[in-house]
């Protein structure tokens, strides 16, 4: 590699690390075993993967040239092979290579496999879209790398950022058994309901800190990039079908917790049933939708979901339609637990968690009698500061440990 090209790559590295915005610290940064030889950090656009990686670089390496950060959407590397970057770094004594936006690079999985197999002393961290998980098997990377998922901000993280107060997380079983004491402990530090409406509207993606007024516009841009670039490039979605997928998302935003009639929806969108079901799977993988099935129902790529939410409450605010309060409650609950616990739809109540706990979600007037005869059943209600018995504040589920 020519020295000028290498100098540009190093300059990009220093700029990324030095200009990082230390706005908050994500718990995942301490959970990752950074000594593994190949690490994938996956997550939706906008959840803060780049910020977290640059923060780790700053803390662990500073200006040490043994570490190199490179973003594959940088003009500095547009005509340079990924493996050539790894070779140049290795020849200069490099031991750690951080590759951001790896899905922007063609043949990334094959070259990453070659880097991993040829340079055994080089530790590689690659970040990219959730969708990468589907493709990793093409280069047999599944047994080589370790996956970590960076989710959007939990309600607890949002309150910590806004209040500056460090708050504890809690396990699900501990919350169900000790929610009264836990809620009282939190109430002594902050008033969670003070932050509730803001979180539902703009608290899931960390970039809200840049400018709240432009948050919706930026979130809409991220959604469009995911649909118009990521789905066609990574999953081969026909670009001409993207408008139909956008219409599908609009339908999801305007419905009360959406129970899909796939036949009718297929006719409305002009898609066959199998294509529609596949697109729904893609939207879930891209962290745009949350698909749920009834308890006991077998799952396959062609099985239609029994209920569909958007991935998080912020996405509902992208339309100017009136948002159903019940939809927001249930979406909040699902977004705080999905990825960390198994969620299914219950016969009685709304959700069954980890094949054991039955949760009914509602307002403060919601009655317990509908599920009172069921073991391990609870109400999660909003507008509630501290619960009693099996009635738990909905906000408290936003404090669950990752």
Secondary structure, DSSP 8 states (H G I E B T S, - for coil): --HHHHHHHHHHHHHHHHT---S---THHHHS-TTSSEEEEE--TTSSHHHHHHHHHHHHTTT-TTEEEEETTSGGGTTS-HHHHHHHHHHTT--EEEEESGGGSTTHHHHHHHHHHH-TT-EEEEEE-TTHHHHGGGGT-TTT-EEEE-----HHHHHHHHH------B-HHHHHHHHHHHHHHHHTT--GGGGHHHHHHH-SSGGGGT-STTHHHHHHHHHHHIIIIIHHHHH---GGGHHHHHHHHHHHHHSSSB---HHHHHHHHT--HHHHHHHHHHHHHTTSEEEE-BTT----TTS--SEEEESSGGGGGGS-S---HHHHHHHHHHHHHBTTB-EEE-SSSSEEETTTEEEEEE-TT--STTTTTSTTEEEEESS-SS-BTTEEEGGGGGGB--
